[in-house]
Amino acid sequence: MITKNIKNKAKKIKLIATDVDGVWTDAKMYYSADGVLMKSFSTYDGMATSVLLKNNFIIVMITSEWENIEILKSRAKKLSIKEVYYNEQNKLSRIKYLLEKYNLHMENIAYIGDDLNDLSVLKEVGLSAMPCQSPVLNSFTPDIITKNKGGNGAFRELADIILKAQNMI
């Protein structure tokens, strides 16, 4: 259920930042016998990206992962996401950089993440979200806990809440 408080927060969002593994993926890494890594991404999240970009939202992918990032770069390129940061050890510093770059305030930022390295950002942004399978939900209660798991439309769910709050869908 979307409360009036969440709707009011969602109305102010201009930039949606997102963790990748555990949000856009199911947090699993699939390796073939040859050592080739594969990840699965939801087309629901891809559609959400398209709608958000058409409505002039800024989308930012931030991951602490540093290996095998070609998969992420390929997915981001296909979806026209230009702000992609990897090997980020301090995601909150990246968010503060983006605030300055786009002349925004924390209340204009939504963030969805699922693990310990996301908590500092989740505690500061205007609208926080975590997928329902997050292992750190006992450490922090975000504004939104998605019904969909990471890799299964969690990002889409957040996007739809923001778009509805701003009367764009």
N, C-alpha and C positions, 0 to 999 in steps of 0.2 A: 504494500500500500504506500502510495506517495503522499506524505503529509504536506501540509501547507508550508512548513519550515523547509522541507526539501525542495518543494516547488519554487519557493522564493530564492533559495540558494542557486538552483538550476537556471533561473532567469538571468543571473549575472554572469554565467559562464561564457567565455570567449575562446579559451584554450583547453583542450582535453589532453592530458598527459597520461601515458599508460606504460606500465611494466609490460613485458612480453611473455616470458615463460610463466605459465600459471594463469595468465589472463587471455592472451591470444592463442595459447597452446594449452594442452592438457598437463603441462609441466613434465612430460615424459620426453626422453630423448631416445630415438629409435636408431639403432646401429645395425647395418648389414654385416655379414661375415667379412666383407672387405673393409669394414670400418667406416662406411659411408653413413653420415648422420642424416636423418630425415626428421621433419617435424610436420605436424598437421595443423592447418589453420582453418577456421570456420569461414565459410562464405557469408554468413550472417554479419560477421564483423567487417568483412570487406564492403558489404552493402552499406553498413552504417557509416563507414569512412567516406564513401561516395556522397552520401546525403549530407554529412557534416561539411565536407569540403565545398559542396555546391552552395551551402549556406554560410560560407566564409568563416568557418571555425578553423582554428589552428590545431593540428593534431601532432603530437610529439610522442615518439617511442623512446623509452629510456630503459636500458638493461645493463645489468652488471656483467652480463656474459661477454666474454672476449674471444672465445674460440668459436669457430664455425659460424661466424656472423654473416657469411655470404647468403645464408638462407633468409635471414632477417632483411638484409639489404635488398634481396630479390623481391620479397613480399612487399616491402615498403615502396619500392620503385613501381611495382605493378599497381599499387593503390594510390600513387602520387603523393605519398607522405614524404615530405622533404626534410623534416626535423627528426633525425634518427641518431641517437647517441648510445654507444655501447662502451663496455669497460668502465661504466660509471660507478665509482666507489662511494660517491656522495651525491645521491640523487637530489637532495634538497638544494645543494649548491647549484645544480643544473637548473632547477626550477627558478631559483633567484636570478640566475643569468637570463632566463627566458622572460621573467617579469620586466627586467630592464630592456631587453631587446625589443619587446612588443609594447612597452609602456603600459603594463597591466598591474593589477593589484592581486593579492592572494585570493580575494573573493571572486576573481575572474577565472580561477584555475580549478578544473576538476581533475582528479587523479584516481586511477584504479590500479591497485597493486595487491599482491597476495602473500608477501613474506616479510621477514624481519627487515630486510634492506629497503622496504617501502614505508615502514612505519613513520620515519621522520617526516616524510612528505605528506602522508595521509593525515598527520596531526596538524598540519599547517594550512592546507589548501581550503578553498571555499566550499568545495563539495568532494567528499571522499567516498570511495566505493571499493568493495572487496568481493571477489567471487565467493560463492557459498562453500567451496571446498578449502578455502584458505586455512593453513595450519596455525595462523596467528590471530584468529578471530577471538580467542580468549585473552589476547593482549591488548586489543583495541577494538572498539565498536565504531565502524564507519557510519556515515550518513546512510549509505545504501549497502545492503548485502544482496548481491544479485541472486536470482533464483537459478540462473544458468551457471554452469561450471565454466571455468577457464577452458578455452578451446571449443566451447559449445555455445557461443553467443553472449558471454558476459559483457564484453565491450559494447556489443549491440544494445544490450539492455540499458546500460548507462546512457548511451547515445540517445536512445528513444526517450528516456526520461527528460533529458536536456532539451531535445527537439520539441517535445510536447509542451514543456514548460514555457518555451519561447514561441509557441504557436506556429511551428514550422512543419509539423506533420499532424 
